[in-house]
Amino acid sequence: MLLENKERKSIRNAFGHALVEAGKKNPDIVVLDADLSCSTQTAIFGKEFPERFFNMGISEQDMISTAAGLASVGKIPFVASFAMFATGRTYDQIRNSVCYPEFNVKIIGTHGGITVGEDGASHQALEDISLMRSIPNMSVIVPADCRECEQVIKFASENYGPMYIRIPRTNVYDIFDEDYEFDFCKAKVIQEGTDVTVITNGETLAEVIMAAQELEKEGYSVQILHVPVVKPLDDSTIVEKAKQTKFVITVENHSIIGGLGSAVCEFLSYYYPMPVIRLGINDTFGQSGKWDELLDYYGLSANKLVKTIKKQIDTYRLVK
């Protein structure tokens, strides 16, 4: 799987077209956006189904409350905005108007993480997964490529309950082939390994795969576990794979507080205590810059991951 030789594709565009496909199958699907439909790509749905598309303006809280009302009469609202605004500005409405009554609202946060790039810290959602996974009744999904994103949107359209789906601004590599099937209940083992289990999701999965390929050339064996569903967590697979290696590293384009790394630590600390190293944004805000430079600056690029994972494996080899 030589990702460097593949073309990067727009996951937001894949999301927009997946909405249209879902809308063709179910006339109850409606889409709401907060004046960012060209960026979120919900404009694709709006062009196809103008009577089922609602531009709510720069009024995210009203958008969520409206979606809750639509859900209460049997519609299936998909609401979209930048992850920072879709979760931060709207937390009260999501908690009390969507999750408390358990309405069938799907929230899509685009432009997640530091790879929002030049827009800077105010637009870089690093806490959104933490916010959403802490609310009862909410599921949290972070797809890694276009094919998985399409399947996640299909799943969301066909299954009841509040869901938060996070996708990045950046284009992404194709990781999964045509036979891939998204499984809400199961994490996916990308490759087996014996030195360390690296648990990741979203756009950092590609970085981990490229890092593991470089490390393999130097004699290091990295097991990769892709966990697209942060909540509910696939506990059994995480324990199974963790038992096969000396320690675990989590990698995420999110704060190390409250996200995937925290979820893994919370579970393993009780059921299978072992060392877990969390790699992500270390309790700080992002900053303005090119997305790939920021990924590297915060230690999440393939090159930086090679160095960090190698150092940690060497340390544990000496200890053991």
RODO-2510 file (C-alpha; in nm, 4 decimals, decimal comma):
residues 320
     n   res          X          Y          Z
     1     m     0,0000     0,0000     0,0000
     2     l     0,2281     0,2780    -0,1303
     3     l     0,0118     0,5797    -0,0527
     4     e     0,2667     0,8345    -0,1726
     5     n     0,2059     0,7176    -0,5299
     6     k    -0,1686     0,7712    -0,5064
     7     e    -0,3663     1,0841    -0,5801
     8     r    -0,5276     1,2698    -0,2910
     9     k    -0,9045     1,3185    -0,3241
    10     s    -1,1527     1,5533    -0,1603
    11     i    -1,3333     1,3786     0,1237
    12     r    -1,5708     1,6758     0,1502
    13     n    -1,6723     1,6242    -0,2112
    14     a    -1,7289     1,2549    -0,1390
    15     f    -1,9475     1,3576     0,1541
    16     g    -2,1535     1,5911    -0,0648
    17     h    -2,2176     1,3258    -0,3282
    18     a    -2,2949     1,0645    -0,0613
    19     l    -2,5655     1,2959     0,0724
    20     v    -2,7220     1,3102    -0,2734
    21     e    -2,7229     0,9310    -0,3023
    22     a    -2,8844     0,9009     0,0396
    23     g    -3,1365     1,1686    -0,0556
    24     k    -3,2366     0,9793    -0,3691
    25     k    -3,3210     0,6736    -0,1613
    26     n    -3,5026     0,8497     0,1200
    27     p    -3,7218     1,1597     0,0637
    28     d    -3,7239     1,2290     0,4382
    29     i    -3,3560     1,3287     0,4339
    30     v    -3,3064     1,7046     0,4599
    31     v    -2,9839     1,9032     0,4797
    32     l    -2,9110     2,2184     0,6774
    33     d    -2,5985     2,4333     0,6500
    34     a    -2,4761     2,7468     0,8238
    35     d    -2,3729     2,9612     0,5275
    36     l    -2,0756     2,7389     0,4396
    37     s    -2,2303     2,5050     0,1841
    38     c    -1,9539     2,5580    -0,0738
    39     s    -1,6898     2,4671     0,1856
    40     t    -1,8782     2,1776     0,3421
    41     q    -1,9961     2,0630    -0,0031
    42     t    -2,3593     2,0367     0,1028
    43     a    -2,4227     2,2654    -0,1957
    44     i    -2,4158     1,9486    -0,4066
    45     f    -2,7272     1,8265    -0,2230
    46     g    -2,8824     2,1732    -0,2420
    47     k    -2,8498     2,1791    -0,6192
    48     e    -3,0084     1,8337    -0,6519
    49     f    -3,2845     1,8843    -0,3925
    50     p    -3,3368     2,2599    -0,3412
    51     e    -3,6696     2,2044    -0,1641
    52     r    -3,4963     1,9877     0,0993
    53     f    -3,1955     2,2120     0,1568
    54     f    -3,1921     2,4942     0,4111
    55     n    -2,9214     2,7590     0,4376
    56     m    -2,9626     2,8783     0,7952
    57     g    -2,7109     3,1607     0,7687
    58     i    -2,4473     3,2227     1,0331
    59     s    -2,6805     3,0835     1,2977
    60     e    -2,5474     2,7462     1,4061
    61     q    -2,7489     2,7211     1,7273
    62     d    -3,0703     2,7903     1,5387
    63     m    -2,9638     2,5318     1,2797
    64     i    -2,9369     2,2570     1,5416
    65     s    -3,2676     2,3515     1,7048
    66     t    -3,4380     2,3555     1,3647
    67     a    -3,2916     2,0139     1,2873
    68     a    -3,4299     1,8828     1,6152
    69     g    -3,7739     2,0131     1,5205
    70     l    -3,7545     1,8487     1,1794
    71     a    -3,6466     1,5218     1,3396
    72     s    -3,9416     1,5375     1,5791
    73     v    -4,1814     1,5073     1,2823
    74     g    -3,9972     1,2223     1,1118
    75     k    -3,7421     1,3959     0,8920
    76     i    -3,3746     1,2879     0,8933
    77     p    -3,1713     1,6070     0,9152
    78     f    -2,8039     1,6190     0,8198
    79     v    -2,6527     1,9413     0,9498
    80     a    -2,3076     2,0611     0,8485
    81     s    -2,0601     2,3313     0,9347
    82     f    -1,6958     2,3624     1,0297
    83     a    -1,6320     2,1267     1,3216
    84     m    -1,5418     2,4214     1,5454
    85     f    -1,8821     2,5820     1,4933
    86     a    -2,0879     2,2644     1,4569
    87     t    -1,9899     2,1460     1,8052
    88     g    -1,8520     2,4429     2,0006
    89     r    -2,1145     2,7061     1,9317
    90     t    -2,3968     2,4550     1,9507
    91     y    -2,3112     2,2362     2,2498
    92     d    -2,6198     2,3334     2,4513
    93     q    -2,8568     2,2690     2,1607
    94     i    -2,6918     1,9366     2,0734
    95     r    -2,7027     1,8201     2,4332
    96     n    -3,0528     1,9304     2,5264
    97     s    -3,2442     1,9443     2,1967
    98     v    -3,0895     1,6495     2,0096
    99     c    -2,9279     1,3983     2,2438
   100     y    -3,1552     1,4294     2,5495
   101     p    -3,4687     1,3432     2,3470
   102     e    -3,2533     1,1161     2,1272
   103     f    -3,3617     1,2698     1,7996
   104     n    -3,2384     1,1329     1,4675
   105     v    -3,0038     1,4213     1,3795
   106     k    -2,6719     1,3718     1,1990
   107     i    -2,4083     1,6393     1,2632
   108     i    -2,1180     1,6627     1,0220
   109     g    -1,8175     1,8652     1,1322
   110     t    -1,5933     1,9460     0,8384
   111     h    -1,2531     2,1158     0,8677
   112     g    -1,1597     1,9191     1,1791
   113     g    -0,8172     1,9416     1,3438
   114     i    -0,5059     2,1465     1,2756
   115     t    -0,5134     2,0649     0,9043
   116     v    -0,7670     2,3433     0,8598
   117     g    -0,4371     2,5241     0,8040
   118     e    -0,4170     2,8963     0,7356
   119     d    -0,7521     2,9760     0,9025
   120     g    -0,5703     2,9363     1,2329
   121     a    -0,6564     2,8470     1,5901
   122     s    -1,0054     3,0003     1,5934
   123     h    -1,1184     2,7590     1,3196
   124     q    -0,9172     2,4494     1,4155
   125     a    -1,1438     2,2203     1,6169
   126     l    -0,9236     2,0212     1,8548
   127     e    -1,1914     1,9516     2,1157
   128     d    -1,4910     1,8496     1,9066
   129     i    -1,4568     1,4736     1,9528
   130     s    -1,4140     1,5231     2,3257
   131     l    -1,7293     1,7349     2,3410
   132     m    -1,9411     1,4952     2,1366
   133     r    -1,8310     1,1671     2,2939
   134     s    -1,9136     1,3008     2,6403
   135     i    -2,2835     1,3427     2,5592
   136     p    -2,5156     1,0456     2,6246
   137     n    -2,6841     0,8926     2,3162
   138     m    -2,4290     1,0454     2,0758
   139     s    -2,2202     0,8273     1,8432
   140     v    -1,8891     0,9624     1,7093
   141     i    -1,7379     0,8539     1,3769
   142     v    -1,4126     0,9672     1,2100
   143     p    -1,3719     0,8198     0,8587
   144     a    -1,0260     0,7983     0,7001
   145     d    -1,0857     0,8177     0,3255
   146     c    -1,3514     0,8941     0,0647
   147     r    -1,4842     0,5401     0,0337
   148     e    -1,5253     0,5058     0,4093
   149     c    -1,6873     0,8491     0,4309
   150     e    -1,9438     0,7494     0,1679
   151     q    -2,0263     0,4341     0,3604
   152     v    -2,0511     0,6225     0,6892
   153     i    -2,3029     0,8669     0,5405
   154     k    -2,5030     0,5740     0,4015
   155     f    -2,4943     0,4068     0,7436
   156     a    -2,6045     0,7273     0,9153
   157     s    -2,8946     0,7697     0,6735
   158     e    -3,0200     0,4174     0,7411
   159     n    -2,9718     0,3928     1,1180
   160     y    -3,1476     0,5834     1,3924
   161     g    -2,9854     0,8070     1,6513
   162     p    -2,7743     1,1196     1,7012
   163     m    -2,4368     1,0952     1,5261
   164     y    -2,1348     1,3196     1,4945
   165     i    -1,9245     1,2593     1,1840
   166     r    -1,5927     1,4408     1,1523
   167     i    -1,4097     1,4974     0,8234
   168     p    -1,1040     1,7102     0,7380
   169     r    -1,0529     2,0014     0,5046
   170     t    -0,7583     1,8350     0,3333
   171     n    -0,7719     1,5911     0,0465
   172     v    -0,6982     1,2342     0,1517
   173     y    -0,5402     0,9219     0,0067
   174     d    -0,7526     0,6240    -0,0939
   175     i    -0,6747     0,3631     0,1713
   176     f    -0,9541     0,1112     0,1329
   177     d    -1,0307    -0,0892    -0,1791
   178     e    -1,3668    -0,1508    -0,3422
   179     d    -1,4370    -0,4477    -0,1150
   180     y    -1,4132    -0,2434     0,2042
   181     e    -1,7234    -0,2374     0,4208
   182     f    -1,7647     0,0029     0,7109
   183     d    -1,8627    -0,1785     1,0285
   184     f    -2,0079     0,0403     1,3028
   185     c    -1,9282    -0,2230     1,5644
   186     k    -1,5751    -0,3279     1,4621
   187     a    -1,2382    -0,1591     1,4305
   188     k    -1,0253    -0,2625     1,1346
   189     v    -0,6795    -0,4174     1,1567
   190     i    -0,4757    -0,2547     0,8796
   191     q    -0,1660    -0,4639     0,9420
   192     e    -0,0359    -0,7039     1,2050
   193     g     0,2762    -0,6340     1,4111
   194     t     0,4601    -0,7389     1,7249
   195     d     0,6453    -0,4348     1,8629
   196     v     0,3669    -0,1811     1,9136
   197     t    -0,0032    -0,1385     1,8425
   198     v    -0,0761     0,2018     1,6899
   199     i    -0,4406     0,3034     1,7160
   200     t    -0,5612     0,5862     1,4955
   201     n    -0,8380     0,7109     1,2648
   202     g    -0,9211     0,9892     1,0216
   203     e    -0,6491     1,1487     0,8118
   204     t    -0,3700     1,0397     1,0479
   205     l    -0,4275     0,6787     0,9415
   206     a    -0,2411     0,7483     0,6167
   207     e     0,0487     0,9052     0,8071
   208     v     0,0701     0,6016     1,0360
   209     i     0,0675     0,3617     0,7404
   210     m     0,3508     0,5494     0,5690
   211     a     0,5493     0,5631     0,8941
   212     a     0,5029     0,1893     0,9515
   213     q     0,6305     0,1146     0,6028
   214     e     0,9499     0,3090     0,6704
   215     l     0,9954     0,1446     1,0091
   216     e     0,9542    -0,1998     0,8566
   217     k     1,2619    -0,1334     0,6418
   218     e     1,4590    -0,0906     0,9656
   219     g     1,3300    -0,4059     1,1279
   220     y     1,0454    -0,2620     1,3355
   221     s     0,7068    -0,4350     1,3416
   222     v     0,4109    -0,1974     1,3796
   223     q     0,0555    -0,3188     1,4207
   224     i    -0,2031    -0,0672     1,2960
   225     l    -0,5601    -0,0566     1,4230
   226     h    -0,8023     0,1829     1,2558
   227     v    -1,0819     0,2882     1,4923
   228     p    -1,3277     0,5011     1,2935
   229     v    -1,5965     0,4735     1,5622
   230     v    -1,4693     0,6508     1,8727
   231     k    -1,8037     0,5990     2,0459
   232     p    -1,9184     0,3300     2,0963
   233     l    -1,5627     0,1961     2,1128
   234     d    -1,4824    -0,1532     1,9855
   235     d    -1,3400    -0,2650     2,3194
   236     s    -1,2869    -0,6300     2,2318
   237     t    -1,0653    -0,5671     1,9278
   238     i    -0,8597    -0,3079     2,1137
   239     v    -0,7850    -0,5527     2,3947
   240     e    -0,7167    -0,8368     2,1524
   241     k    -0,4618    -0,6359     1,9526
   242     a    -0,3067    -0,4654     2,2566
   243     k    -0,2291    -0,8063     2,4077
   244     q    -0,0176    -0,8908     2,1029
   245     t     0,2355    -0,6096     2,1522
   246     k     0,4417    -0,4504     2,4267
   247     f     0,2588    -0,1175     2,4400
   248     v     0,0088     0,1056     2,2586
   249     i     0,0434     0,4402     2,0820
   250     t    -0,2616     0,6447     1,9839
   251     v    -0,2365     0,9003     1,7036
   252     e    -0,5045     1,1619     1,6355
   253     n    -0,5526     1,5046     1,4772
   254     h    -0,7189     1,6238     1,7975
   255     s    -0,6263     1,7188     2,1501
   256     i    -0,4828     1,4261     2,3441
   257     i    -0,7394     1,5183     2,6093
   258     g    -1,0827     1,3659     2,5582
   259     g    -1,0416     1,2146     2,2139
   260     l    -0,9418     0,8743     2,0795
   261     g    -0,6360     0,8491     2,3043
   262     s    -0,8410     0,9210     2,6131
   263     a    -1,1056     0,6684     2,5115
   264     v    -0,8415     0,3980     2,4679
   265     c    -0,6739     0,4838     2,7992
   266     e    -1,0033     0,4851     2,9876
   267     f    -1,0846     0,1393     2,8626
   268     l    -0,7433    -0,0282     2,8896
   269     s    -0,6743     0,1116     3,2366
   270     y    -0,9605    -0,0984     3,3688
   271     y    -0,9665    -0,4085     3,1474
   272     y    -0,6042    -0,4558     3,0448
   273     p    -0,3620    -0,2090     3,2089
   274     m    -0,0598    -0,1416     2,9903
   275     p     0,1478     0,1579     2,8771
   276     v    -0,0311     0,3912     2,6343
   277     i     0,1420     0,6864     2,4695
   278     r    -0,0917     0,9490     2,3262
   279     l     0,0229     1,1473     2,0220
   280     g    -0,1878     1,4434     1,9160
   281     i    -0,2175     1,8098     2,0049
   282     n    -0,0694     1,8382     2,3519
   283     d    -0,3126     2,0650     2,5385
   284     t    -0,2509     2,3697     2,3225
   285     f    -0,4201     2,5694     2,0496
   286     g    -0,3328     2,5387     1,6832
   287     q    -0,1886     2,8148     1,4693
   288     s    -0,1946     2,9418     1,1140
   289     g     0,0175     2,7626     0,8566
   290     k     0,0132     2,5200     0,5670
   291     w    -0,1664     2,2005     0,6654
   292     d     0,1293     1,9688     0,6014
   293     e     0,3686     2,1950     0,7901
   294     l     0,1319     2,2016     1,0869
   295     l     0,0977     1,8245     1,0790
   296     d     0,4755     1,8021     1,0946
   297     y     0,5100     2,0728     1,3610
   298     y     0,2745     1,8891     1,5951
   299     g     0,4475     1,5558     1,5390
   300     l     0,1751     1,3903     1,3327
   301     s     0,3450     1,3650     0,9922
   302     a     0,4795     1,0306     0,8753
   303     n     0,8377     1,1570     0,9130
   304     k     0,7859     1,2656     1,2731
   305     l     0,5927     0,9502     1,3577
   306     v     0,8809     0,7369     1,2315
   307     k     1,1156     0,9036     1,4788
   308     t     0,8749     0,8926     1,7717
   309     i     0,7590     0,5342     1,7235
   310     k     1,1146     0,4139     1,6663
   311     k     1,2324     0,5833     1,9852
   312     q     0,9507     0,4323     2,1897
   313     i     1,0058     0,0810     2,0516
   314     d     1,3796     0,1062     2,1254
   315     t     1,2986     0,2138     2,4802
   316     y     1,0639    -0,0782     2,5407
   317     r     1,3087    -0,3245     2,3874
   318     l     1,5654    -0,2136     2,6409
   319     v     1,3187    -0,2286     2,9293
   320     k     1,1907    -0,5745     2,8382
***
